[in-house]
Amino acid sequence: MSEINVTPLVDVMLVLLVIFIIAAPFMASRLALELPQAGAEAVAPASPEAVVSIEVNAQGQVHWDGQPVDLDVLRQHLERAARNNPATEVQLRADTSVPYGRVVQLIGLVQAIGLSRIGFVAETAPAAVR
């Protein structure tokens, strides 16, 4: 028999293709975030040593613990908080109409300062009526 049987080679290549298709999304780069995990029951979270709050209103204005600030002042506050305690948790509250890019900009600023504990604060939805 002088012909080469390529059927096993094609089978192996198809299996490898499927493996790469499944594995490709896991290899994509992502922001390094520690997001809180929600369970079926409301569980009181462990209170961190230090917590700061950043709010972004519907107009895109940033507030540091309730006081309006610009990005330079926000950077100074974050640097001071990071120096005092590197494990400081930053709680980010953003209005639903704030563009996603603005939120990502703030996350990048917080991570550039060296703080890695970022929590996204949201209101709980009312229970559905049956």
Secondary structure, DSSP 8 states (H G I E B T S, - for coil): --S---HHHHHHHHHHHHHHHHHGGGGS-----------SS-------S-EEEEEE-TT--EEETTEEE-HHHHHHHHHHHHHH-TT-EEEEEE-TTS-HHHHHHHHHHHHHHT--EEEE----------
